[in-house]
Amino acid sequence: MKIKSSARAVFFVFIFVPVLSLSAMDAGFLLDGNVSFNDAEEKAFFVAALPWFSIPLGAAAEMYVSGSFRAEYENETIAYVPELMRTELSFRWDNGEFKAGRIYYADPLGFVTRGYFDGARLLLDVGVGNLSAGVWYTGLLYKKSAQITMTEPEMASYNSSLDYADFWNTYFAPRRLIGALDWEHPSVMEKIDLRIALIGQYDLSGNELFYHSQYLIFKAGIPVNAFTFNLGGCAEVAELPDAYQISFAGELGIGWMLPVSFPNMLTFSGRYSSGTVDDTLTAFIPITTELQGGILKAKLSGLSVIRLDYIARLHQTFSLGFQGSYFVLNDLGTYQGRPTGKEGYFLGSELYGFLVWSPVSDLRIKGGAGVFLPSLGNAEPNGKMQWGADIGLTLALY
């Protein structure tokens, strides 16, 4: 127990001492907070303090460090969460860049893996596009930020509360090693923005029921006057103890900048994620979880989502947005929220809107609210309407 207490103290010091001891450098301080509530009388909130600083290391290098201390209330409990945020050493030269530390990475589609990970990435301009290679470890991240829920034990760990009496088993994300090779060209044939990635992840948990997987991903964007067409797809090959499995996911989108006097975008999009057909063709499992919908908050696996988005900046300080989504199951076994005993594939529709007000550059207030209507589907046509709302504030202090 003494060893764990000492290690925990080192963990706190590692996050916050650099920020306090280098106050002469370029530094800042953010306050962030959010309050949410819903029809189930579930209330949640968080308040976070986020200090940061950066140090130039000559003309072509920089060190950036940021941390967070967060108080969050959920499931009638309050947890105090320290976290190392973006923290990296970066080196730049004429045709490339190298970063190491806790750095950001997102796949071309944005829903296979996205977030801050611990590792390194090299990016090179090779004349026919940008080529990058990276490798990262996930086991030192905070589990709620990492959102890695590839297996049932990982989902159970994610949903469990942080317990300081068992800190090392309730704080950290699952232990996985991620490698990625990306190629991007912004103007293939002077028209197509193309991204291709090969990603692999290796389960380091030591669990006999391991889950390794590899992903081949592409995304293409084609601007045509006021329109933008996007097409992307992903093939996954997963390795389990006694089998190999194949799954697929993809998206299609059309964006239209309406001819009005203020910046705006109307987007129609669809996402597909394969469900389980047999022992070989199975549900698509992303590395990190991107929840679909502001109210339903469904995992993409085995799900299709059709969505209409509109966002507009009506004034320099004021923006608004609207989302209308419809959810369809691709099998009757993958989605965890499916009503028991029901055979319908159509979950229903969600309507969600939000407002953003930023009267000055240092202050941002965002509020959103929406409803999910199962009555517009056949999975649970007599189900109760769900609603939710939240409001958040971000304040920069220097």
PyMOL commands that set and color helices and strands:
alter all, ss='L'
color gray80, all
select helices_A, chain A and resi 2-21+143-146+152-159+164-170+374-376
alter helices_A, ss='H'
color red, helices_A
select strands_A, chain A and resi 26-38+43-56+61-74+77-93+96-106+114-125+130-137+176-188+192-203+212-224+227-240+243-256+264-273+303-315+318-329+346-360+363-373+386-397
alter strands_A, ss='S'
color yellow, strands_A
deselect
rebuild
show_as cartoon
